[in-house]
Amino acid sequence: MPEAKRNKLVSLTKVKPKTRDHKSFIVKRVQAYVNRYKYLYVLSFENMSTNNFKVLKETLSDSKFLMGKNRVIGVAFGNEEKTYKPNSYKIAEVKHSLVRI
């Protein structure tokens, strides 16, 4: 008997999921920036538009901005038992959406 042609789920996205290599690259990049820069700020925002973010980047042009999932960036800072730098795990505990280094 032929398969029904109605109510089929069709995915329209062509986005590929992030691989483990991509996530480990982000972790290495965060750790490299932590070694290079002296200060780190955690910023949180709601509904920031692209134009506002451009202005922020231009204002703080000597900084690096990292945007990513909290878990992936948290892995870079470590946990209480295994920290990357002393007390860096405390940064990972903060719920953030943007890190300025």
N, C-alpha and C positions, 0 to 999 in steps of 0.2 A: 504494500500500500504506500502511495507517495506521502512524503512529509508535508505537513501543513505549512502554508506560506504566510500565515499571519502571525502576529505577535512575536516576531523574532527580535532578539536583542542584537542591535548593530552598534558596534563601537566606532565612533567617528574620530577618535584621537589617534595620533601617530607618535605620541610621547613615549619614549623608552624609559623604563625604570632605571634609577641610578644603581650602578654596580658597586661591589665592595671596593674595587680599585679607586673609583671616584671618591668614595667616602674616606678611604685611607689617605688619599691625596689632600682632602680638606683638613684632616687631622694633622698631617705633617706641615701643612701651610700655617695653621693656627699656632703650632708649637714653634715654628721658625719665627713667626712674628712676635711671640712672647719672649723669645730669646733676644730678639733685635731691639725691641722698644722697651722703654722704662715704665710707661704708664699704660693702663688699660681701663677703659670706661665701658659700662654696659648701658645701652640706651634702649628704651622701649617706646613704642609709638602706636597709635591707632590711625588707620586710614591715611597713611602718608602717601601723597601723590608723587609721581615721578619728578615733577617740577620742584617740589619742596625738597626732595632728596638731592636733586642736582645742586640746589642752592646750598644745602648743608655740606655737600662734598666740596664745593668751591670755597666755602668759608673755611673749612678745615682741610685744606689741600695737602698738608704735610702728614695726614693721618691715613691709615688703612681701615677700610670698613669691611667687615665680614658678615655676611648674611647666610644663615643656614638653619637647619633643624637644631633645636636645642640639644637633642640627644647626641648628634654627631659632634657638635662643638663641645659639649660636656665631656665626651670621651677624650678629647684633646687635653682638657685640663685635669682629667683623672678623677679618682674618688678618694675618700678619706684614707684608705689603706695604701693606695698607690697614687701619689700625686705627681704631676709633671714638675711643678715648682712648689716650694713651700706655700701652703695654704691656697694653692690654685683651685682645689676642689670646691672652695667656697664660691667661686665665680660660677662654676657649673650648676650650683644649686639655685642660683637666681634665674627666674623665668625671664628670658630676654628674647628679643627678636633681632637685635643688631649689636655688634661688638665693635667698638672703636679702639684701635690700637695705635 
